[in-house]
C-alpha cells in the first residue's frame, strides 16, 4: 500500500484533498484508482489509512478510514564530532 506525506493530516479530519506534487505522484506515478487504499503520514507521528474516493482534474479526495498516533521514543544520548 503506497504511503504519501500529507502535512494537513489531523486526528479530527475524515476527508482530505490531495493537490500539487502529492496528487501527481499518487495518480500518475503510483497509478492509484478510486476505491484503492493508501497510507498517509504527517511527519509528526500521525499515520492514517484512507481510501481514494474521487479524482478531479488537479486534486483527489481521500476518505480517512483509520488513524494511529505513533509516539517516538525519547532519546537519552547525543552524538558529537
N, C-alpha and C positions, 0 to 999 in steps of 0.2 A: 504494500500500500504506500503510495507516494506521500511524502511529507513536505509541506510548504511553510515558510515563515510568514506569519501574519501579526505584525505588532499591535493591531487593533483588537486582537483576541482578548476577551474578558469573560469572567465567570457568568455574568448576567446576560450575555448575548446568546440568542438562539439562531440567528441568521447572520451571515457575513457576506459582504460584497467584495469580491477579489477583482482588482484592477491592475493596470500597467504591466510591469515585468512579471509579477506573480501570475497574472492572468495569462499572459503569453506562454509562460513556461508550463502552466497547468494544462492548457488547451492544445497548444501547438507542439510542444516538446514531449510532454508526458502523454498527450492524447487521451485525457480523461473525459469520459462521456457522462451524460445525465444518468443519475442513479448509482454511479460508482462512488466508492468510499475514498476519502483522503484523510491524512493526518495533518493537523495544524499545530503550530507552536508559536509562542510569542517571544521566545528567547529569555524569559524570566522564570521558567518553571511551569508554565501552563501548557498542557498538551491536550488536544481535543481530537475527536474523531467526528468527521462530518460526511454528508452525502451531497453531491452536486445535484442541485435541483433545477437550475436554469442557466442557460448560456445566452448572453446577449452579444452585440457586436464588439464591445470593448470591456465587458465585465462578465462575471459569473456569480451566481448566488449559491451559497453553501449553507445547508441546514446542519446545525450542531446537534449531534446525537449523544455524545458523551464527552465530559470534561474531567480531567485529572490534574491535580496540582502536585508537582514534584518538588520536594524540599531538598535543596542541595546541602550536603554535609558541610559543617563549619570546619575550615582548615586551621590547624593549630601550628602551622610551620611557615617559614619564609625562605625564599631562595635568594641568595645574594651572589654576585660575581665579583 
